[in-house]
């Protein structure tokens, strides 16, 4: 049988550490449900259950590391079940760098509870006091005589045993970690990924499954006036052309027939005219700005500016960016009577379950969502309307249906990182001491929450007013790695370098002159040391830049060295410092930092979504430039957090200061200030 560790989950009410915590899925009061978090089977293997999903961030290994250490078993003897709504605890979704900080901590408590339960069970078997026993390598043994012991497998044979997660179990302190805090270069899923055994949504095959291609509008907001499907229905392999509530789809026995059928469906589209283009965005953001949300108000702003020796005003603009995950979305849906099963690469399996239940008028227990392996998400795969389409079509035709986006569809019908325009006015003394700070940030999108992350200034200006405005969005705006934090930090950290230039101070010295928060000071000093900071002009023809930031409770700073030649910026090296508290899986955290930094290089140098008249002009990688392996610099990461501080996030902070660091370095190399991204468009 097994030992099971269970615990209650307040569905819809996670800790409000990031803006995501404001969302609920139809719940108006806390709904408590009980779930199994951990089992120890009669083979001695441990299985952990988590509502998070694996989309490349290696959380499968990270969570297993935490359980292995607390349960005192080898890492190879921990199995991981993720993102299956019929098997795992409810979870809001995989975003906001909360996997280690929240779910990892819960699993540590579950594993520590299991360890203590196994010791208590062994005390009866060995006829020894529990205080004389310890868990070690999948066994409970006598502290004084290791030959007297019993395997976990022997202890759990017989009747099933269930224990409640203890509120304060004896979790292992960092000084006693043997698995956590160590370098684990081999991923639990590494072999499956590199050999192709890993299954993604597009790999799911079901008996009698049909393949669907949806006929998409040529532009945002377009509506079909009339549809003729006669030619498509006559093609070999085409089974049906479905038209239902605006959904037009060709279903066929294979992908090729479905795609060909969709190309020959004749649609007369009504396309809205006069839609904004990318060139209209700076004006549109400001003119449509509404619902100003105060993020930081302190002191007397007018009095602060009167005290200033210098006043500096600058405007910063960042365009829409496509998330561009490696794997385009795909979804498979199958009905058995009134029970629906969906395979989808979503970051929110339980959120998608609620949406599907609402769409079809079902109880949530009648909907089963399974998240297979996912090839990148970056926030874009939180909404997953493709699964809605698959489920609708499967119900119409009475057979399982699979839909898979092309790259162009993935780009156009995903959400984009919101465009933003930020106006900053600062007042400072001749020695660079800030005395006034005014920021007005305009972020595109329906939710003002999008632009709130990172909008507060960490600097000691004394007199501050920071406002965030919700502005109109001609493109679908939504989640992206670090969302508004990377955008807001770009403006602020470039502005700080402008102040340093104005008063003739070193950029590191100027920041330290205005920082009192010890964790900010520490990451800044440690990043400068890791990089070997010697001013913004490290050598002939090269420039150096530095910036700091905070996101998801983690403090970060990056320093970069660049060269600029023939209108091309090359980032040669990056020195980074991260304070995310306890580092449970250093290799995973380092990989996340490196990935964030490379992703941020794309947004700083090349990435921007171009659109005109409702049409996306660069929807494929042939025209949308993302960083290539040749763009990746040397990256050195230093972890500087206090081991007694609980873990916060490592997945997003690295992207927060990198664009500002690069812009500042380009200025040092060329004397040209870049307040608009991407930089290579404006050299």
Secondary structure, 3 states (H helix, E strand, C coil): CEEEEEEEEEECCCCCCCHHHHCCCCCCCCEEEEEEEEEEECCCCEEEEECCCCCCCCHHHHHHHHHHHHHCCCHHHEEEEECECCCCCCCCCCCCCCHHHHHHHHHHHHHHHHHHHHHHHHHHHHCCCHHHEEEECCEEEECCCCCCEEEHHHHHCCCCEEEECCCCCCCCCHHHCCCCCCCCCCCCCHHHHHHCCCCEHHHCCCCCCEEEEECCCCCCCCEEEEEECHHHHCCCCEEEEEEECCEEEEEECCHHHHHHHHHHCEEEEECCCCCCCHHHHHHHHHHCCEEEEEEEEECCHHHHHHHCCEEEEEEEEECCEECCCCCCCEEEEEEECCEEEEEECCCCHHHHHHHHHHHHCCCHHHEEEECCECCCCCCCCCCCHHHHHHHHHHHHHCCCEEEECCHHHHHHCCCEECCEEEEEEEEECCCCCEEEEEEEEEEECCCHHHHCCCCCCCCCCCCEEEEEEEECCCCCEECCCCCHHHHHHHHHHHHHHHHHHHHCCCHHHHHHHCCCCHHHHHHHHHHHHHHCCCCCCCCCCEEEEEEEEEECCEEEEEEEEEEEECCEEEEEEEEEEEECCCCCCHHHHHHHHHHHHHHHHHHHHCCCCCEECCEECCCCCCCCCCCCHHHCCEEEEEECCCCCCCCCCCCCHHHHCHHHHHHHHHHHHHCCCCCECCHHHCC
